[in-house]
Amino acid sequence: MISAFGEETPAYDTDDVAVLNTIKNECRICGIHLSLMPPIPAELVEVSHDDLHWALRAEGRQNWDGLSGPETKQCFDPWERVVVTRDGCVYPCEAYGQSSGAVGNLKAETFQDIWRGGLFTRFRSDLLRGRQVGCVDCVRRQTGPHPLPHYAARILPEGCWSSEEEVNIRVQNIGAFTWTKDARLRVGTSGRRDRTNSTYYHPSWLAPNRVCTFSEERVAPGGTATFRFRISPVKAGAAERFQLLFEERLWLPNTVFHVPFTKCQ
C-alpha cells in the first residue's frame, strides 16, 4: 500500500484530483493499493474511499509464542507497503517519524531501486535483529521475536513452469521450522489478495481464492516443496499474480509469482 500524507490539508484543485485518480488507476493495474491518509478534503473521499487503511490500523495481536530470537516489533509493514510524502520521500510506514530519515526519494530513484536498495534492506534487517531504534517506541505493533526468520521461503525459478492447463512451482524452505500439512502453507490469489474472480480458477482448487498446498508430507529447512495445480485455459497474455501464505498467519514476502509463469518477486 502506498500512502500520501501531509501535516496540513493541501489546497487540491481539479488537476490534482485528476492526477490522483490516474495514480490510483495505475496502482490498481500493478496490484498496489493506494490510500490517501487523512486529513483530506471532502472532494477526495471518493478517490481514497476504501477500508484497507483502517483495517490495517485495527490489526489485532497474534500469538507468536514459541519463536526464538531478539526482541523487536513484530511488524510486517516494511515488506508490505510504504508511505510516500508529497515531496517524494519514501518511509517504511506512517508511524516512522520523518526525523528518522527516509529510505529514498522518488525524485532521484525508481520505486524498485528504493524497495530493493541498501537503505530499505538495512532497515528491514535491523528490524529483524531488534536493532531498529526508530521503531522502539511504536505502540501499533506487539513486541517479541520477529516471525519472518522462522516463516520464510524462496521461489526457485529453475524448477518452475506453466502450460495451458498446469502450473508447477518449486519453493525452498529458508525458515527455521519444518513445514507439515498442519502449517497450512498455501498458494493464494494475489494482486488484490484473496480475490475470488481468477480467470484461471479450476474446480480442483481448494477455494476460489486458495489454489493448493505443497505435495510433500514434510519439508525441512533447506528442503524444497512442490506446488502443482491445474488452471483453466485462457486467452494468451492474461497474466495473474499469486503468492504463498501461511493461512491465518501471514503472506510470505518475496513469493509473488505470475501465471503464466514469468518471474517471481
Backbone as JSON, one array per atom type, in Angstrom:
{
  "sequence": "MISAFGEETPAYDTDDVAVLNTIKNECRICGIHLSLMPPIPAELVEVSHDDLHWALRAEGRQNWDGLSGPETKQCFDPWERVVVTRDGCVYPCEAYGQSSGAVGNLKAETFQDIWRGGLFTRFRSDLLRGRQVGCVDCVRRQTGPHPLPHYAARILPEGCWSSEEEVNIRVQNIGAFTWTKDARLRVGTSGRRDRTNSTYYHPSWLAPNRVCTFSEERVAPGGTATFRFRISPVKAGAAERFQLLFEERLWLPNTVFHVPFTKCQ",
  "N": [[0.84, -1.17, 0.0], [0.61, 2.21, -0.86], [0.82, 5.3, 0.63], [-0.17, 8.69, 0.69], [0.66, 11.6, 2.37], [0.33, 14.51, 4.53], [1.11, 17.18, 6.81], [-0.7, 19.24, 6.94], [-3.9, 20.03, 5.48], [-3.73, 20.0, 2.04], [-4.14, 22.43, -0.63], [-6.01, 21.26, -2.83], [-6.65, 21.17, -6.32], [-8.65, 20.92, -9.34], [-6.97, 19.71, -11.23], [-5.17, 18.38, -9.54], [-6.82, 16.44, -8.38], [-7.43, 14.94, -10.65], [-4.89, 13.93, -11.3], [-4.37, 12.35, -9.03], [-6.38, 10.46, -9.29], [-5.51, 9.21, -11.61], [-3.09, 8.12, -10.7], [-4.11, 6.3, -8.84], [-5.49, 4.53, -10.52], [-3.35, 3.48, -12.03], [-1.94, 2.24, -9.98], [-3.78, 0.25, -9.28], [-3.72, -1.38, -11.56], [-1.16, -2.39, -11.31], [-1.37, -3.89, -9.05], [-1.11, -2.56, -6.65], [-2.16, -1.08, -3.64], [-3.66, 1.98, -3.14], [-3.93, 4.47, -0.71], [-5.17, 7.41, 0.58], [-4.05, 9.22, 3.19], [-5.73, 10.7, 6.02], [-5.32, 14.21, 6.93], [-7.79, 14.85, 4.41], [-9.51, 16.66, 1.83], [-13.11, 16.9, 1.31], [-13.81, 16.4, -1.36], [-12.05, 14.48, -2.19], [-12.68, 12.14, -1.03], [-13.96, 10.09, -2.43], [-11.96, 9.27, -4.18], [-10.13, 8.2, -2.4], [-11.6, 6.33, -1.08], [-11.81, 3.51, 0.82], [-11.52, 0.57, 2.85], [-9.18, -0.49, 3.67], [-6.98, 0.92, 4.84], [-7.9, 1.53, 7.43], [-8.5, -0.99, 8.36], [-5.96, -2.13, 8.47], [-4.81, -0.6, 10.47], [-6.25, -1.47, 12.57], [-5.44, -4.0, 13.13], [-5.31, -6.92, 15.04], [-3.71, -8.47, 17.93], [-1.39, -11.12, 17.43], [-0.72, -14.54, 18.18], [2.42, -15.43, 18.69], [3.84, -17.25, 20.13], [6.57, -19.31, 21.16], [8.52, -18.68, 19.33], [11.96, -17.96, 18.74], [14.62, -15.6, 19.27], [15.91, -12.19, 18.92], [14.32, -9.54, 20.79], [11.93, -7.5, 19.24], [9.9, -5.31, 17.19], [7.03, -6.9, 16.07], [6.4, -6.55, 13.22], [5.14, -6.23, 9.91], [5.03, -4.3, 8.04], [7.28, -3.07, 6.55], [7.72, -4.91, 4.53], [5.45, -4.94, 3.14], [4.27, -2.45, 2.44], [4.57, 1.1, 1.74], [5.09, 4.55, 2.69], [4.58, 7.53, 1.0], [5.56, 10.82, 0.77], [4.43, 14.15, -0.17], [6.6, 15.39, -1.31], [8.02, 13.35, -2.42], [9.52, 11.73, -0.75], [10.23, 8.54, 0.71], [8.99, 6.37, 3.15], [9.11, 3.69, 5.59], [6.67, 3.28, 6.98], [3.71, 5.03, 8.18], [4.05, 5.64, 10.82], [6.7, 5.82, 11.27], [8.84, 8.2, 12.09], [9.48, 11.26, 10.31], [11.76, 12.52, 11.05], [13.52, 10.49, 11.46], [14.59, 9.82, 9.08], [14.34, 9.24, 5.57], [13.96, 6.35, 3.39], [14.49, 6.69, 0.82], [13.98, 8.67, -2.22], [11.58, 9.47, -4.58], [12.06, 11.3, -6.53], [14.65, 11.06, -7.2], [15.23, 8.36, -7.5], [14.05, 5.19, -8.81], [11.03, 3.44, -7.88], [11.43, 0.67, -7.59], [14.21, 0.58, -7.25], [14.44, 1.86, -4.78], [12.89, 0.15, -3.14], [14.33, -2.23, -3.17], [16.76, -1.31, -2.43], [19.81, -0.32, -0.62], [19.31, 1.19, 1.79], [16.63, 0.61, 2.52], [16.76, -2.17, 2.66], [18.6, -2.48, 4.74], [17.12, -1.33, 6.78], [15.02, -3.21, 7.1], [16.53, -5.45, 7.84], [17.67, -4.57, 10.27], [15.34, -4.32, 11.76], [14.51, -7.01, 11.99], [16.53, -7.96, 13.58], [16.22, -6.65, 15.95], [17.38, -4.17, 16.13], [16.42, -1.82, 15.18], [16.14, 1.27, 15.94], [14.37, 3.3, 15.4], [11.88, 2.21, 15.63], [11.36, 1.52, 18.21], [9.66, 2.84, 20.07], [7.17, 2.47, 19.01], [3.69, 1.92, 19.22], [1.89, 0.51, 17.82], [2.43, -2.07, 17.07], [3.01, -5.34, 18.4], [5.51, -6.63, 20.69], [8.29, -8.84, 20.41], [10.12, -11.84, 19.34], [10.84, -11.67, 15.87], [8.64, -12.97, 13.35], [9.46, -13.51, 10.68], [12.15, -14.6, 10.21], [11.63, -17.2, 10.82], [9.31, -18.02, 9.42], [9.76, -18.35, 6.29], [10.46, -18.29, 2.79], [11.65, -19.18, -0.5], [11.21, -18.78, -3.9], [12.14, -21.0, -6.46], [13.2, -20.35, -9.46], [14.25, -21.98, -11.51], [12.98, -24.38, -11.24], [10.38, -24.0, -11.94], [7.45, -23.87, -13.96], [4.92, -23.38, -16.49], [2.01, -24.43, -18.24], [-0.67, -24.56, -20.66], [-2.59, -25.73, -19.14], [-1.61, -26.38, -16.64], [0.4, -25.68, -13.73], [3.59, -25.51, -12.22], [5.35, -24.99, -9.32], [8.33, -24.5, -7.59], [9.61, -24.35, -4.35], [11.82, -23.22, -1.9], [12.39, -23.96, 1.5], [13.44, -21.6, 3.57], [13.26, -20.96, 6.14], [13.0, -21.52, 9.73], [11.74, -23.78, 10.69], [10.23, -27.04, 10.21], [8.08, -27.62, 7.49], [4.83, -28.84, 7.6], [1.69, -30.46, 6.78], [-0.03, -29.41, 8.63], [0.82, -26.82, 8.97], [-0.39, -25.34, 7.05], [0.47, -24.06, 4.62], [-0.02, -22.36, 1.7], [-0.97, -21.63, -1.74], [-2.18, -18.54, -2.68], [-4.58, -16.3, -4.19], [-3.4, -13.28, -5.54], [-2.27, -9.89, -6.15], [-4.76, -8.29, -5.91], [-5.25, -9.34, -2.86], [-6.73, -12.44, -1.99], [-8.71, -12.31, -3.89], [-11.56, -13.48, -5.64], [-12.1, -13.94, -8.27], [-10.51, -15.15, -10.23], [-9.38, -15.7, -13.51], [-8.18, -18.02, -14.09], [-9.23, -19.93, -12.48], [-9.85, -23.23, -11.35], [-11.88, -26.13, -10.89], [-10.56, -27.95, -9.24], [-9.16, -26.53, -7.36], [-8.56, -25.49, -3.94], [-10.25, -23.51, -3.05], [-11.97, -20.61, -4.42], [-10.16, -18.54, -3.91], [-7.96, -19.85, -2.94], [-5.44, -21.89, -3.96], [-3.78, -24.32, -3.84], [-1.9, -26.67, -1.78], [1.42, -27.79, -0.78], [3.0, -30.7, -2.24], [4.6, -32.58, -0.87], [4.97, -34.48, 2.2], [6.44, -33.52, 4.36], [8.67, -30.77, 4.74], [11.79, -29.96, 5.4], [13.91, -27.36, 6.88], [15.81, -25.8, 4.38], [15.04, -27.66, 2.55], [12.98, -28.54, -0.34], [9.81, -27.64, -1.62], [6.97, -28.67, -3.56], [4.56, -27.14, -5.5], [1.9, -27.89, -7.3], [-0.56, -27.34, -9.66], [-3.74, -27.28, -11.36], [-5.05, -25.29, -14.04], [-7.55, -23.29, -15.65], [-7.75, -23.09, -19.14], [-6.98, -20.02, -20.71], [-7.17, -16.98, -22.67], [-4.18, -16.15, -24.44], [-1.64, -14.27, -22.82], [-3.01, -13.33, -20.64], [-2.13, -12.5, -17.75], [-1.77, -13.28, -14.28], [-1.41, -12.65, -10.72], [-0.05, -14.5, -8.0], [0.52, -15.73, -4.64], [2.42, -17.04, -1.87], [1.19, -18.12, 1.3], [0.91, -18.51, 4.84], [-1.82, -19.82, 6.21], [-4.03, -17.73, 7.94], [-1.93, -16.62, 9.28], [0.39, -15.23, 7.94], [1.22, -13.53, 4.87], [3.75, -14.5, 2.7], [6.68, -12.67, 2.21], [8.33, -11.82, -0.88], [7.44, -13.94, -2.45], [5.74, -13.74, -4.56], [4.35, -14.74, -7.64], [3.77, -15.12, -11.19], [1.16, -16.17, -13.35], [0.66, -16.85, -16.71], [3.78, -18.48, -15.87], [6.37, -16.27, -15.34], [8.07, -14.69, -13.78], [9.28, -14.09, -10.4], [8.72, -12.3, -7.29]],
  "CA": [[0.0, 0.0, 0.0], [1.32, 3.46, -0.88], [0.0, 6.33, 1.23], [0.32, 10.05, 0.52], [0.15, 12.33, 3.52], [0.93, 15.79, 4.87], [0.72, 17.65, 8.14], [-1.84, 20.11, 6.77], [-4.69, 19.7, 4.3], [-3.27, 20.8, 0.9], [-5.17, 23.08, -1.45], [-6.14, 20.47, -4.05], [-7.51, 21.71, -7.36], [-9.18, 19.9, -10.25], [-5.85, 18.97, -11.82], [-4.65, 17.48, -8.5], [-7.74, 15.31, -8.26], [-7.26, 14.12, -11.85], [-3.61, 13.22, -11.18], [-4.52, 11.33, -8.01], [-7.19, 9.38, -9.86], [-4.64, 8.49, -12.54], [-2.18, 7.33, -9.88], [-4.85, 5.17, -8.25], [-5.75, 3.56, -11.59], [-2.09, 2.81, -12.34], [-1.66, 1.35, -8.85], [-4.67, -0.9, -9.36], [-3.2, -2.24, -12.62], [0.08, -3.03, -10.83], [-1.62, -4.64, -7.83], [-0.74, -1.74, -5.49], [-3.32, -0.42, -3.06], [-3.43, 3.38, -2.81], [-4.81, 5.02, 0.31], [-4.79, 8.77, 0.96], [-4.24, 9.31, 4.63], [-6.28, 11.96, 6.5], [-6.53, 14.88, 6.51], [-8.03, 15.11, 3.01], [-10.77, 17.38, 1.63], [-14.27, 16.06, 1.03], [-13.9, 16.0, -2.76], [-11.16, 13.36, -2.45], [-13.12, 10.95, -0.3], [-14.27, 9.03, -3.38], [-10.69, 8.77, -4.68], [-9.45, 7.44, -1.36], [-12.54, 5.51, -0.33], [-11.55, 2.09, 1.0], [-11.46, 0.2, 4.26], [-7.92, -1.17, 3.95], [-6.15, 1.68, 5.78], [-8.41, 1.4, 8.8], [-8.36, -2.4, 8.75], [-4.57, -2.36, 8.83], [-4.54, 0.05, 11.75], [-7.0, -2.18, 13.61], [-4.98, -5.37, 13.24], [-5.21, -7.39, 16.42], [-2.5, -9.17, 18.33], [-1.27, -12.52, 17.03], [0.02, -15.37, 19.11], [3.66, -15.93, 18.1], [4.57, -17.98, 21.17], [7.45, -20.39, 20.71], [9.57, -18.19, 18.47], [13.18, -17.54, 19.4], [15.3, -14.51, 18.59], [15.95, -10.92, 19.65], [13.08, -8.79, 20.94], [11.76, -6.42, 18.28], [8.49, -5.13, 16.86], [6.58, -7.95, 15.15], [5.75, -5.72, 12.21], [5.37, -6.66, 8.53], [4.86, -3.16, 7.15], [8.35, -2.81, 5.58], [7.67, -5.9, 3.45], [4.11, -4.9, 2.57], [3.77, -1.15, 2.0], [5.4, 2.26, 2.05], [4.44, 5.86, 2.75], [5.23, 8.5, 0.13], [5.13, 12.19, 1.05], [4.19, 14.96, -1.36], [7.88, 15.75, -1.93], [8.63, 12.16, -2.98], [10.26, 10.92, 0.24], [9.63, 7.23, 0.96], [9.19, 5.9, 4.51], [8.58, 2.33, 5.76], [5.28, 3.34, 7.43], [3.34, 6.38, 8.61], [4.46, 5.85, 12.21], [8.15, 6.01, 11.3], [8.96, 9.65, 12.03], [10.28, 11.84, 9.25], [13.05, 12.9, 11.62], [14.4, 9.32, 11.45], [15.2, 9.7, 7.77], [13.65, 8.47, 4.55], [14.75, 5.28, 2.78], [14.7, 7.05, -0.58], [13.13, 9.74, -2.76], [11.18, 9.11, -5.93], [12.59, 12.28, -7.49], [16.02, 10.69, -7.53], [15.35, 6.92, -7.74], [12.81, 4.49, -9.12], [10.46, 2.74, -6.73], [12.1, -0.63, -7.45], [15.55, 0.81, -6.68], [14.27, 2.16, -3.36], [12.35, -1.03, -2.47], [15.39, -3.23, -3.06], [18.0, -0.61, -2.18], [20.55, -0.56, 0.61], [18.71, 1.79, 2.98], [15.43, -0.14, 2.9], [17.21, -3.51, 3.03], [19.2, -2.38, 6.08], [16.02, -1.08, 7.72], [14.36, -4.49, 7.38], [17.47, -6.31, 8.57], [17.76, -4.07, 11.64], [14.09, -4.65, 12.45], [14.53, -8.44, 12.3], [17.54, -8.21, 14.61], [15.96, -5.85, 17.14], [18.3, -3.04, 16.15], [15.8, -0.67, 14.53], [15.8, 2.19, 17.04], [13.24, 4.14, 15.01], [10.61, 1.52, 15.89], [11.31, 1.1, 19.61], [8.54, 3.43, 20.79], [5.92, 2.26, 18.29], [2.68, 1.23, 20.02], [0.96, -0.14, 16.89], [2.79, -3.48, 16.88], [3.45, -6.02, 19.61], [6.94, -6.88, 20.81], [8.71, -10.24, 20.55], [10.95, -12.27, 18.21], [10.13, -11.46, 14.6], [8.29, -14.25, 12.73], [9.96, -13.76, 9.34], [13.26, -15.55, 10.11], [11.08, -18.55, 11.01], [8.4, -18.26, 8.31], [10.44, -17.76, 5.14], [10.52, -19.17, 1.61], [12.22, -18.6, -1.71], [10.83, -19.48, -5.12], [13.28, -21.44, -7.27], [12.71, -20.2, -10.84], [14.67, -23.05, -12.39], [12.08, -25.51, -11.1], [9.01, -23.53, -12.17], [6.98, -23.82, -15.34], [3.47, -23.38, -16.66], [1.47, -24.77, -19.56], [-2.03, -24.05, -20.8], [-3.5, -26.39, -18.2], [-0.98, -26.78, -15.38], [1.49, -24.84, -13.22], [4.46, -26.17, -11.25], [6.17, -24.01, -8.61], [9.25, -25.1, -6.62], [9.85, -23.37, -3.3], [12.76, -23.66, -0.86], [12.15, -23.56, 2.89], [14.61, -20.92, 4.13], [12.91, -20.6, 7.51], [13.64, -22.24, 10.84], [10.99, -24.95, 11.14], [9.8, -27.97, 9.16], [6.71, -27.45, 7.03], [3.95, -30.0, 7.51], [0.36, -30.06, 6.32], [-0.67, -28.63, 9.69], [1.23, -25.42, 8.86], [-1.33, -24.73, 6.1], [1.15, -23.22, 3.64], [-0.84, -22.48, 0.5], [-0.92, -20.62, -2.79], [-3.39, -17.73, -2.67], [-4.69, -15.28, -5.23], [-2.77, -12.03, -5.11], [-2.62, -8.69, -6.92], [-5.62, -7.94, -4.78], [-5.22, -10.6, -2.15], [-7.98, -13.15, -1.72], [-9.73, -12.12, -4.91], [-12.26, -14.74, -5.96], [-12.52, -13.88, -9.67], [-9.41, -15.53, -11.09], [-9.77, -16.31, -14.79], [-7.54, -19.33, -14.14], [-9.85, -20.83, -11.49], [-10.17, -24.6, -11.77], [-12.63, -26.8, -9.82], [-9.67, -28.72, -8.36], [-8.57, -25.64, -6.36], [-9.13, -25.6, -2.6], [-11.32, -22.5, -2.99], [-11.71, -19.61, -5.47], [-9.01, -17.7, -3.56], [-6.89, -20.72, -2.45], [-5.18, -22.77, -5.1], [-3.32, -25.66, -3.45], [-0.8, -26.74, -0.83], [2.54, -28.49, -1.38], [2.78, -32.13, -2.44], [5.37, -33.39, 0.07], [4.42, -34.59, 3.54], [7.26, -32.68, 5.23], [9.76, -30.06, 4.07], [12.68, -29.45, 6.44], [14.66, -26.17, 6.48], [16.74, -26.09, 3.3], [14.4, -28.55, 1.59], [12.2, -27.94, -1.42], [8.41, -28.03, -1.73], [6.4, -28.58, -4.9], [3.16, -26.72, -5.6], [1.47, -28.18, -8.66], [-2.01, -27.16, -9.71], [-4.36, -27.15, -12.67], [-5.68, -24.0, -14.35], [-8.43, -23.29, -16.81], [-7.11, -22.39, -20.28], [-7.5, -18.69, -21.01], [-6.51, -16.36, -23.81], [-2.75, -15.87, -24.24], [-1.31, -12.95, -22.32], [-3.8, -12.98, -19.46], [-1.27, -12.8, -16.59], [-2.32, -13.03, -12.94], [-0.45, -12.78, -9.63], [-0.34, -15.4, -6.89], [1.52, -15.58, -3.59], [2.36, -18.03, -0.81], [0.8, -17.64, 2.61], [0.53, -19.41, 5.92], [-3.21, -19.47, 6.48], [-4.34, -17.03, 9.19], [-0.7, -16.19, 9.92], [1.0, -14.15, 7.19], [1.59, -13.7, 3.48], [5.2, -14.56, 2.68], [7.35, -11.72, 1.31], [9.2, -12.32, -1.96], [6.94, -15.19, -3.04], [4.75, -13.45, -5.61], [4.68, -15.24, -8.97], [2.75, -14.83, -12.19], [0.68, -17.22, -14.25], [1.73, -17.81, -16.98], [4.96, -18.21, -15.04], [7.4, -15.45, -15.99], [9.04, -14.19, -12.81], [8.8, -14.01, -9.03], [9.11, -11.05, -6.64]],
  "C": [[0.88, 1.23, 0.0], [0.39, 4.53, -0.36], [0.63, 7.68, 1.01], [-0.23, 10.88, 1.67], [0.88, 13.64, 3.7], [0.43, 16.24, 6.22], [-0.5, 18.55, 8.07], [-2.59, 19.7, 5.51], [-4.25, 20.57, 3.13], [-4.45, 21.42, 0.16], [-5.26, 22.35, -2.78], [-7.03, 21.2, -5.04], [-7.95, 20.57, -8.28], [-8.08, 19.05, -10.86], [-5.26, 17.97, -10.82], [-5.51, 16.23, -8.39], [-7.58, 14.37, -9.46], [-5.97, 13.3, -11.77], [-3.73, 12.09, -10.17], [-5.36, 10.16, -8.5], [-6.36, 8.55, -10.83], [-3.67, 7.59, -11.79], [-2.89, 6.11, -9.32], [-5.13, 4.1, -9.3], [-4.5, 2.79, -11.95], [-1.71, 1.84, -11.23], [-2.52, 0.09, -8.93], [-4.18, -1.89, -10.41], [-1.99, -3.03, -12.14], [-0.13, -3.83, -9.55], [-1.21, -3.9, -6.57], [-1.99, -1.05, -4.97], [-2.95, 0.99, -2.63], [-4.43, 3.83, -1.77], [-4.29, 6.4, 0.68], [-5.09, 8.94, 2.44], [-4.85, 10.65, 5.01], [-5.15, 12.86, 7.0], [-6.61, 15.06, 4.99], [-9.36, 15.84, 2.87], [-11.88, 16.45, 1.17], [-14.3, 15.57, -0.4], [-12.98, 14.84, -3.1], [-11.59, 12.09, -1.75], [-13.38, 9.8, -1.26], [-12.99, 8.43, -3.95], [-10.06, 7.82, -3.67], [-10.33, 6.37, -0.72], [-12.16, 4.03, -0.34], [-11.46, 1.84, 2.49], [-10.11, -0.38, 4.65], [-7.09, -0.42, 5.0], [-6.6, 1.45, 7.21], [-8.33, -0.05, 9.28], [-6.93, -2.7, 9.18], [-4.24, -1.76, 10.19], [-5.21, -0.69, 12.9], [-6.57, -3.63, 13.76], [-4.79, -5.77, 14.7], [-3.9, -8.09, 16.7], [-2.54, -10.61, 17.82], [-0.44, -13.26, 18.06], [1.24, -15.97, 18.39], [4.49, -16.65, 19.15], [5.43, -19.08, 20.55], [8.55, -19.95, 19.78], [10.79, -17.78, 19.3], [13.82, -16.42, 18.58], [15.26, -13.24, 19.4], [14.57, -10.26, 19.73], [13.05, -7.63, 19.95], [10.26, -6.19, 18.09], [8.1, -6.16, 15.8], [5.72, -7.3, 14.06], [6.13, -6.2, 10.82], [5.29, -5.5, 7.54], [6.0, -2.97, 6.15], [8.42, -3.81, 4.43], [6.36, -5.8, 2.67], [3.76, -3.56, 1.91], [4.79, -0.06, 2.3], [4.51, 3.48, 2.19], [5.26, 6.8, 1.87], [4.68, 9.88, 0.44], [4.98, 12.96, -0.25], [5.49, 15.36, -2.06], [8.66, 14.53, -2.43], [9.42, 11.3, -2.02], [9.49, 9.65, 0.57], [10.01, 6.78, 2.37], [8.58, 4.5, 4.65], [7.13, 2.28, 6.24], [4.99, 4.74, 7.92], [3.76, 6.68, 10.03], [5.96, 6.09, 12.34], [8.43, 7.47, 11.05], [9.87, 10.15, 10.93], [11.66, 12.25, 9.76], [14.04, 11.74, 11.61], [15.07, 9.12, 10.1], [14.45, 8.81, 6.82], [14.57, 7.37, 4.02], [14.97, 5.54, 1.29], [13.79, 8.19, -0.98], [12.86, 9.45, -4.22], [11.62, 10.13, -6.98], [13.98, 11.89, -7.98], [16.19, 9.22, -7.91], [14.01, 6.34, -8.17], [12.3, 3.79, -7.86], [11.17, 1.4, -6.51], [13.49, -0.47, -6.85], [15.46, 1.11, -5.19], [13.85, 0.91, -2.6], [13.43, -2.08, -2.22], [16.74, -2.61, -2.69], [18.59, -0.85, -0.8], [19.88, -0.02, 1.86], [17.5, 0.98, 3.46], [15.81, -1.56, 3.34], [17.8, -3.51, 4.44], [18.13, -2.12, 7.14], [15.35, -2.39, 8.1], [15.26, -5.4, 8.21], [17.58, -5.87, 10.02], [16.5, -4.39, 12.43], [14.08, -6.12, 12.86], [15.46, -8.74, 13.47], [17.33, -7.39, 15.89], [16.85, -4.63, 17.26], [17.71, -1.78, 15.53], [15.29, 0.3, 15.59], [14.62, 3.08, 16.69], [11.9, 3.52, 15.32], [10.4, 1.2, 17.37], [10.06, 1.6, 20.32], [7.2, 3.24, 20.1], [4.94, 1.45, 19.16], [1.68, 0.48, 19.13], [1.23, -1.64, 16.75], [3.3, -4.06, 18.19], [4.94, -6.33, 19.54], [7.21, -8.36, 21.01], [9.65, -10.6, 19.41], [10.17, -12.13, 16.9], [9.85, -12.8, 13.92], [9.02, -14.54, 11.42], [11.22, -14.62, 9.26], [12.8, -17.0, 10.25], [10.18, -18.95, 9.84], [9.0, -17.6, 7.06], [10.55, -18.78, 4.01], [11.13, -18.41, 0.45], [11.78, -19.44, -2.9], [12.07, -19.78, -5.94], [12.87, -21.42, -8.74], [13.08, -21.36, -11.75], [13.77, -24.28, -12.3], [10.62, -25.17, -11.38], [8.67, -23.52, -13.66], [5.46, -23.75, -15.36], [3.13, -23.75, -18.09], [0.07, -24.19, -19.64], [-2.97, -24.61, -19.74], [-2.89, -26.67, -16.84], [0.16, -25.82, -15.04], [2.27, -25.64, -12.19], [5.4, -25.13, -10.64], [7.01, -24.75, -7.57], [9.69, -24.02, -5.64], [10.79, -23.96, -2.26], [12.36, -23.11, 0.49], [13.43, -22.93, 3.43], [14.31, -20.41, 5.54], [13.55, -21.54, 8.51], [12.87, -23.46, 11.3], [10.54, -25.78, 9.94], [8.35, -27.71, 8.79], [6.0, -28.81, 7.02], [2.6, -29.52, 7.01], [-0.36, -29.2, 7.35], [-0.3, -27.15, 9.62], [0.33, -24.64, 7.91], [-0.65, -23.68, 5.22], [0.47, -23.43, 2.29], [-0.5, -21.42, -0.52], [-2.25, -19.87, -2.76], [-3.4, -16.76, -3.83], [-4.15, -13.97, -4.69], [-3.09, -10.95, -6.14], [-3.53, -7.88, -6.03], [-5.82, -9.24, -4.03], [-6.62, -11.12, -1.85], [-9.08, -12.84, -2.73], [-10.31, -13.47, -5.32], [-12.68, -14.81, -7.43], [-11.4, -14.25, -10.64], [-9.92, -16.18, -12.38], [-9.16, -17.7, -14.94], [-8.2, -20.34, -13.2], [-10.21, -22.18, -12.1], [-10.89, -25.29, -10.61], [-11.77, -27.61, -8.85], [-9.03, -27.85, -7.27], [-9.26, -25.85, -5.0], [-10.33, -24.68, -2.43], [-11.03, -21.49, -4.09], [-10.5, -18.73, -5.19], [-7.84, -18.5, -2.99], [-6.67, -21.83, -3.46], [-4.84, -24.19, -4.65], [-2.32, -25.53, -2.3], [0.32, -27.54, -1.49], [2.31, -30.01, -1.36], [3.44, -32.99, -1.37], [4.68, -33.45, 1.43], [5.13, -33.66, 4.51], [8.36, -32.03, 4.4], [10.6, -29.41, 5.15], [13.36, -28.16, 5.96], [15.76, -26.54, 5.47], [16.16, -26.99, 2.23], [13.53, -27.8, 0.61], [10.79, -28.52, -1.47], [7.92, -27.84, -3.16], [4.92, -28.21, -4.82], [2.75, -26.9, -7.06], [-0.05, -28.12, -8.72], [-2.49, -26.96, -11.15], [-4.98, -25.77, -12.81], [-6.61, -24.17, -15.54], [-7.76, -22.53, -17.95], [-7.79, -21.05, -20.53], [-6.74, -18.14, -22.2], [-5.06, -16.01, -23.47], [-2.57, -14.43, -23.75], [-2.09, -12.51, -21.1], [-3.02, -13.36, -18.2], [-1.97, -12.45, -15.29], [-1.24, -13.29, -11.9], [-0.98, -13.72, -8.56], [0.78, -15.25, -5.86], [1.33, -16.68, -2.55], [1.94, -17.37, 0.5], [0.66, -18.8, 3.57], [-0.84, -18.97, 6.39], [-3.39, -18.9, 7.89], [-3.09, -16.62, 9.96], [-0.09, -15.0, 9.18], [1.17, -14.55, 5.73], [3.11, -13.59, 3.41], [5.8, -13.54, 1.71], [8.18, -12.45, 0.26], [8.74, -13.65, -2.55], [5.82, -14.94, -4.04], [5.24, -14.08, -6.92], [3.5, -15.02, -9.9], [2.4, -16.09, -12.98], [0.13, -16.53, -15.51], [3.01, -17.44, -16.24], [6.0, -17.46, -15.85], [8.47, -15.02, -15.01], [8.43, -14.27, -11.42], [9.35, -12.73, -8.41], [9.35, -11.29, -5.16]]
}
